Amino acid sequence: MADVTAERVAMMAKAARITLPEGSSERIAKAVTPVVARMAQDDIAIALEVEPATYTMIARRGAKSGAKP
């Protein structure tokens, strides 16, 4: 999805509980749109790292079930 709108940026900031100054959503959308469009065009996938708390939860769940990591 290469469509980055100011509304979408504002919604993501609100969900992350980040207060953006007036007009920032538009500037952010304008700044990231070329990169997002290029990534969509080239079908680039970015592997996401598992953060430590999630890793611990997954490891504990596996330990309880007897599964080996």
C-alpha positions in Angstrom: 0.0 0.0 0.0 1.8 3.1 -1.2 -0.9 5.6 -0.2 0.2 7.6 2.8 -2.3 10.3 3.8 -2.1 12.9 6.5 -5.2 11.3 8.1 -3.5 7.9 8.2 -0.4 9.4 9.8 -2.5 11.2 12.4 -4.4 8.0 13.1 -1.2 6.0 13.7 0.2 8.8 15.9 -3.0 8.8 17.9 -2.9 5.0 18.3 0.8 5.3 19.5 -0.3 8.2 21.9 2.1 10.6 20.2 0.9 14.2 20.0 1.8 15.8 16.7 2.0 19.6 16.2 -0.5 21.2 13.8 0.5 20.5 10.2 3.0 17.7 11.0 0.8 14.9 9.7 0.8 16.5 6.2 4.6 17.0 6.3 5.2 13.4 7.5 3.0 12.0 4.8 4.7 14.1 2.1 8.1 13.0 3.4 7.5 9.3 3.6 5.3 8.8 0.5 8.2 8.5 -2.0 9.9 5.8 0.1 6.7 3.9 0.6 5.9 4.1 -3.1 9.4 2.8 -4.0 9.1 -0.1 -1.5 5.7 -1.0 -2.9 6.9 -0.8 -6.5 10.0 -3.0 -5.8 8.0 -5.3 -3.6 10.4 -4.9 -0.7 9.7 -6.8 2.5 11.3 -5.8 5.7 11.8 -8.6 8.3 10.6 -7.4 11.7 12.6 -8.3 14.8 10.8 -9.8 17.7 11.2 -7.5 20.7 12.4 -9.0 24.0 9.1 -9.1 25.8 7.4 -10.9 23.0 10.3 -13.4 22.6 10.1 -14.2 26.3 6.4 -14.8 26.1 6.9 -17.1 23.0 9.7 -18.9 24.7 7.7 -19.5 27.9 4.7 -20.7 25.9 6.9 -23.2 24.1 8.4 -24.3 27.4 5.0 -25.0 28.9 3.9 -27.0 25.9 7.2 -29.0 25.8 8.1 -27.7 22.4 11.7 -27.0 21.6 12.5 -23.4 20.3 
